[in-house]
Amino acid sequence: MVLAAVVLVSLVLARFKQSLMIGYFLCGLILSGSGLLAWAGADSLDTIRALSDLGVVLLLFTLGIEFSVKELKALKRPAFLGGGLQMGLCTGIGWGVACALGMPWNHGVVIGFALALSSTAVSLKAFQDLGQPETPQARVALGMALFQDIAVVFFVVLLSSLLGSADQGFAPLGLALLKALGFVGSAIFLARYGLPQMLDAVARTRSRELFTVTVVGLCVIVALIAGLLGLSPALGAFVAGVVISESIYSHRVMSEILPFKDLFLTLFFVSIGLLIDLDQVMENWMIILGTSLAILVVKGLIVAWAGRLSGLRRGHWWVTAAALSSSGEFSLVLLNRAAELGALSPRNEQILLAVTALTMSLVPFLMKRTTRNLAKRRSETIAGSGDDSMLGMIGEIEEIHDHVILCGYGPVGMNLHRNLRRANVPVVVLEMNPQTVKSLLEVGVFCLFADATHGEALELAHIERARALVFSFPDADTIKEASRVAKQLNPNLIIHARVKFGTERDGLSQNGIEHVFHDEEQSGKALIRSVMGCYENSADEEWF
């Protein structure tokens, strides 16, 4: 019912060129207010919350996979300066407003911190939809979002103690810290001694199904352990994603999981709409609109100032402000947990839930408006140039262009790579042998553990900026499938492939592959040249 409603409502919104994010919320509201859930026997609040929990766990797992310690190091200034300033000011203002409304100080801290968080998923997706994932404003937004992700991990650990009774002293806080340290320590141990060996064993099977099941199973297990320790399962899923992100298998996991990210995102936002009580919304609509407007304006101004201090050029900080001006998915996790601990009344929970849904749904619209206004005021494009280059995509593999994507690193691939390096031609290797990947990474080769048939894997290798794609292994079916995907991503790409049999060569040539080499034919030519070269009079003649 959820997916069917999403398709119908999204088609209408797409027809009028409106943000689909609003459609997801509307689907939830329509299903919850129309009585369809009751007719289907699924109107239980527990059932709806279970759907919401599933959506947020899977979504935060994908966000954890995209989290990068290397990115955090490269974005130190926007992360720690900009992100720290934004979180501190927003939390302080939210706390002050909550206390002014008569709430206890500790409840005010929770509300202020929750509303200070932004939606990483919405902002990054909006940057991708606008074609700006590597612009300076996107990089600064990513840096601030990474700082928020770190801050929320510590805050979730302390949440129960912060909202506990004052007469309990520091015992709950100490217990919470011990649980957190045990959980983090176990995650680090798993990342070093358990996960690599397990994924090595799975990778050697070359089974795509087993690899996917293993990754999703890891997410569920870690989320379950976090829940049993009194932490948030969503936080556990995020940590599981972070653990995987630092392994050589992160790109393969991303290529397997990221196709489902839009589904997780849809499920998450629809579940928010399902949890909203329309009667409460109608009764408090003025408060909801006023609070949403205040958050967008105040938080937007603070983010813009933080973006300016982080090094963005004039005007570009407004795009970052629009991207991070809303509440986020972690806000819902904290608010839900705070309601369970009695820090929020049902009325206040519904108001803040509606405010979060409304502000998140407006982010794509605000980003489009600020982007258009910036483009109108300047003759240059929104991507920025000049001094902003220092905030571009960090890392060699992100900066690479006009390169060769080499699929497979057997003897043929190794020899080709050696000659390309001698000619100073940049190369990205896609390989499915984990030991080979580890060896190449150790010597500084740009190598991804990824399947060339996955469009996501090719995008991670920046196929849109590549000149050529080479298949060094003679697997006609794989080559045909991967080439079809590659040509869709880059129609100007030049593809080179090997085949075992002559009949396969004709089939690949008909699929638009420019250069197809028949192994037996090429070996025969080399053999003829070598043998005839033994005879001086025949060395310079053409024999084939």
N, C-alpha and C positions, 0 to 999 in steps of 0.2 A: 504493500500500500504506500509506503514512504517513497520508494523509488518511482512508482507509477505517478504519484502526485508531483514529484520533482520534475519528471519529464514534461508533464502537461503544463505546469506553471512556468517552467523555464522556457518552453517554446513560445509562450505568450510574451514573456519579458524579452526574449531574444528578438522577437519580431519588432518590438519597439525600442531595441537597443538599450535596454536597461540592465543594471547589474544583476547577475544571477544570484548573488549573495542574498539580496532581498527576497528573491524567490524561495530560497531554502527556508528562511524564517517563516515566510507566508505559508509554505507547505505545512510546517509544524502547527501553526496557528489554525489553519483550515482543518487539519485532521483532529486537533484537540477540541475545536469548537463546533464541529459539524455533527458529532455523534457517531462518526464512522468507526472510531476506535471501540466505542461501546458495542456497536453492532458486531464487530469482529471479536469481541471478548478480550480486548487488549487495552482497556482504558485504565487499568490499575496504575497508580502512581509508581509503584515499585517496578513494574514492567517498563514504564517510560524512563525512569531513572537508570534502569539497567541498560537500556538502549543508549542513553546519554553517556554512561560510564564507558561502555564499549567504544563509542565513537571517540571520546577524548583519550582513552588509553591508546588506541591505534594511531590517532593523530599525533600524540606526543611522542610515540615511538618513532614515527617518521621524522619528526622535528629533531629528536635526539640523534638520529643517524646523520642528519645534515649539520649537527653541531660539530665544530672543529676547534680543537685546542690551538692548532696552527693558525687558524683564522683569528682567534682571540689574541694571539701574540702579535699578529700582523696589524690588528686594529686596536692596539692598546689605547691610543688617544681617544677615539670616539667611544670605545667600550668603557674604560675606567673614568675618564674625565666627563665625557658627555653622558654616558649611562649612569654613572654615580650621581652626577648633578641632577639629572632628570628624575631618578628614583627618589633621591633625598627630598627635593622640593615638592614633588607631587605627593609623596607620602605625608610630608609635614602639613601641607595644605589640607589634604583629605582628613588627617587626624584632627586638625584645628576645627574644621567645619563640623565633624562628627561630635566633638566635645561641646561645641557651641549649641548643638541640637539636643544636648542632655545625655549623650551616650557615655558609658564608662571609658576611661582613657585607653584601656587595652582593646576594647571593641573598636575604638576609633583608629587605633594603629592598624588593626587587621583590615578595616574598610579602606583606609588610606592607601595601604600597601597594595591591596587587591586592585583598586582603581588606577594605581600608578603603572600597573603592568599593561603591556600592549600585545596585540595579536601578531606574533611572528608569522603564522601561517597565512593570514590575510594580506599582510604587507608585502611579504616576499612574492606571493602569487600575483598580487597587483603589479609589482615591478616587472615580473615576467610577462604578464599580459600587455604591459605598456612597452615591452621590448627594452627595458632598462635594468636588467639584473646585475650589470657590472658597472653602472654609473657611480660617481662619487656619492650621490645622495642615497643610493641603495646600499653602498658599503657602510656609510655612517649609520644608517638604520639597522643594518645587520650587526654592527658593533654594539649599539645600544641594546639590541634584542638579546645578544649573547650575555651581556651583563645582567639583564633581567632574568635570564634563565638560571644563571649562577645564584643570584640573590634569592630566587624563589625556592631553590633547593634547601637553603639554610632556613628560610622562613617557615616552610612546611614542617620541618623538623621541630621548630620551636612553637608551632601554633597551639598544640594541645596544652603545653605548659603555660603559654601566654594567656590563654583563656581559662585556665584552671583556677581553683580557689586560691585566694591570697594566703590562707592559713596553712597551706600545704608546704610552704617554704620552697627551697630549691631542689627538693627531692625529685619532683616530676621533671624539672629541667635537666637534672643530671641523668635521669633514666632515659629521657628523650635523646640526649647527646650520645649516651652509650649505644642506644639502638642505631642511631644514625651512623656512628663510627663503625659499628659492626657491619651495617649494611654497605657502607661505602668501601670498607676494607674487603668485604667479600666480593664486591663488584670488581675492585682492582685485582684481587687474586684471580678471579674468573677471567679477567681480561688478559692476564699474563700466562696463566698455567692451565686453565680449563678450556676457554673458548677457542684459542688458536688450534689446539690439538683436535678438538671436536670438529671444527670447520675444515681442518686439513683432511680428516677422515671422510667427511661428507663430500668435499670437493673432489677427492680422488675417485669417487663413484661416478662422477660426471652426470649425476642425476639432478635435473633442474627441480623436479618435484620434491625430492628429499631435501635439497638445499632450502627451498622456500618453507617447507614444513619446519625445518630446524630453526630458521630465523624467527618465524612467528611463534613457535613453541618457546623459544628463549624469551621473547617479549612477554608472553603470558606468565611464564614461571617467575621471572623477576618481579613483574607487577603483583603476582600473588604473594610473594615473599614480603614485598614492601607493605602490602595490606595487612598481613599477619603481624608485622612488627608495629602496627599502628600508624604507619606512614601512608601516604596516598598511593594507591595503585597506579595512578597516572604518573606520579613522580617516579615510581619504579620502572614504568615503561620508558620514560624519558632517559633514565640512567642506563637502561639496557641498550637503547639506541646509541648513547654516547660511547658505551663500551665497544660496540661494534664499529663505530665511526673511526676509531683509532687503529683498526686492524687492516690488513691488506685486502680483506674481503669487503670493505665498506662500499666500494664502487659496484661490486656485483650485487650486494644487498640492496643498494639504492636502485639499481636497474630492475631488480625483481619486485621491490616493494613500492617504489614511487608511482608506478602506474595505478596503484590502488589509493594513492594519497588523495586524489580528488574525490574518490568514493568515501574515504574516511572523513574528509572535510565536509562533504555533503551530509553524511550521517550525523556528524557533530552538530552542524548548524540546524538541521531539521529537529534534532532532539532538544535543542534550546527552545525552539518554537513550541514543541510539545509540552515543555515544562511551564510555559507562561500561562497564567490564569487570565483569560480575557476580561472577566469581571473586575479583577484587581486592576488591570490596565485601564479599563474605562473609568474606574473610580479615581485613579490617581494619575490620569494622563498628563495633567499640567505639571505635576512634580516630575514625572518621567521626562517630559520634553525639556523642562528647565534644567534638570540635572544633566541630561545628555548634552545640551548646549554648553553648559558650564564646563563640563569635562573636555569637550572638543576644543573650546576656546582657550581655557587655562592651560591644559596639557599641551595643546598645540604651540602656544607661545613659549612654554618652557622648553619643549623639544627643539623649536626653532633656535632659541638662544644657545642650547647645548650643541646643536649642529653647527652653529656659527663658530663657537669656541673650539669645535672639533676640526675646523679647517675648511669648511665648505665655503664656496664663493657666494657672493651676494645673490640672494634670490633662490638659490638651490636648496637652502635649508627649509623653505616652505614645503617642498615636496616631501622631505623627511618628516616634517611636522605632521603633514596630512597622513603619512603612513603609520605613524605611532601615536596618533591623537586619541585612539579608542581604547577601551578596555580589551582584555584578551582571553584566550582559552584558559590560561592559568588563573585568571581572575575568577572564572566560574568554578574552578577546582577549589580555590580558597573560600569563596563565598558558600559553596555547598558544604565544605567542611566546617566553616564557622556556624552555619545554620544547624548542623548536627550537634555542635557543642553548645548550642543555646545562645550564641552571640548575636543572632539575627532573628527577629520575629518573622512569621510567615509573610506579613505585609511588606516589611523592608526587604526581605529576600526577593519577593516578586518585583519590587521596584528596581532593585539593583540588577536583577536578571534581565528585565526589559531594557534597562539603560545599556547594559553590556551588549545585548543583541542589536539595539538600534545604532549604537556608535560603531560597532564592527561592520554593520551592513553599509554604513555611509563612507567607509574608508576608500573603496574603489572610486566612488563618485568624487570625493574630495581630491584624490590623487590626480584624476583626469583633469579636474578644473585647475589645480595648481600647475600642472604640467603645461596645459594650454596657455595659461596666463604668462608663464615664464617664457614659453616659446614666442608668444606675441610681443613681449617686451624686448626680446633679444633677437638678433639676426642669426645667432648660432643655435645649434640644436641643443636639446635638453641634456644630451649625453655629457656635455661639458668637455673642456679641453684645457691645454695649458697647465696652470698650476694645479689643476685638479687631478693630474695624472698620478700623483702620489697616492691618491685614494682609489685608484683603479683596482681591478682584480689582482690580488697578491698571489705570487707563486708562479713558477716557471710554466707549469702545465696550463694555467689559466691565460698566460700572456702569449702562448704559442700561436703561430699562424703560418699559413702557406706551408703546411707540414704534410708528412706522409703518415697515415694510420696503418700500421703493420699488424695484421691479424695472424697470430701464430708465431712461435719462436723456436721452430725446429732447426735443422741444419740449413735449410734454404733461407728461412727468415733471419737466422743469425748472420749468414753471409751477406744478405742484402743489407741488414742493419749496419754491419761493419763498414760497408762501402758507402752507405748514405752518410754515416758519421764522418768519414774521411772527406766527403764533399761538403760538409757542414750543412747538410739537409736535416732540419728538425724532424724527429720521429716520435710518435706515441705508439707503444706496443700494447695490444690487447691479447692476453694469454690466459688459458684456463688451467695451467699447471701451477699450483701454489708454490712449489719449490723454485720454479723458474722465475716467478714473479718476485719472490723474496731475493733471489740472487741479483736480478736486474735492479731492484730498488736499492740494494746495498751499494751498487756501483754507480748510482745516480741516473739510471735510465728511467725515462718517463713511462711507467708501465702500470696498467690497470688490470686487476683480476676481474674480467668481464666477458660476457658473451656478445660477439659481434652481431648476432641476430636481433639484439635488443636495441631499439631506438634510443633508449635512455643511456645505454653504454656508449653509443656513438656520440651522443650529445655531450657526455662527460669528456670525451676525447676531442670536443670542439670540431666536429665534422663540418660544421657550417663554414669554418675558416680553413679547412684542409684543401690541399691540391689533389692528393691521390689516396686511394684506398687499395691495399695490397693483401691478397689472401695467399699466404705461403703454404697452405695445406690443400690437397686436392679433394675436397669434399663438395661435390657439385650442388647437392641439395642445400647445404648450409650457405654456400656462396650465393646461390640464387635468392634465398630468403633475405640474407643480409644486404645484398646489393639492392634489392627492391626498397628496403627501408632506407638505405644510404642515399639513394637517388631522390627519395622524397624529401630528405633533409637538406641535400645539396645537389641540385640538378647538374651543376657544372663539374661535379667530381669525376676524376678519371680513375677507372677501376682496372686493376690487374689481377688475374686469377690463374691458378693451375688446375689441370684436370688429368685424370688417369687415362680416360678413353676418348677416342675421337668423336664418338657420338655425343659426349657431354659438351665438347667444345661448341658444336653447332647450337645446342640448346642455350648455353650461356651467352653466346654472341647475339642470339635473337632477343635476349633479355636486356640488351643495352650495355653489356660489359665490353669496354673498348678493346682490351688486350687479354686474350686467352691463350695460355701456353700449354700444349699437350706434352706431358712428361716424356712419353716414348719418342715422340718426334724430335724434341729438343735433345734428348740423350743420344738419339741416332745421329743427329747432325754433329754433335760434339765428338762422337766416336769416329765418324767418317773423317772429320777434320784431323783428329789425332792420328789415325792410322795412315791416311794419305800424306800427312806431314812427315812420315818416315822416309818418303821418297822425294828427293830434292826437286825433281822435275814436276812433281805433282802438287807441291806445297801451295803454289799460288793459284791453282785452278779452282773453279767453283764446281762442287760435286753434288749440290742439292739445291 
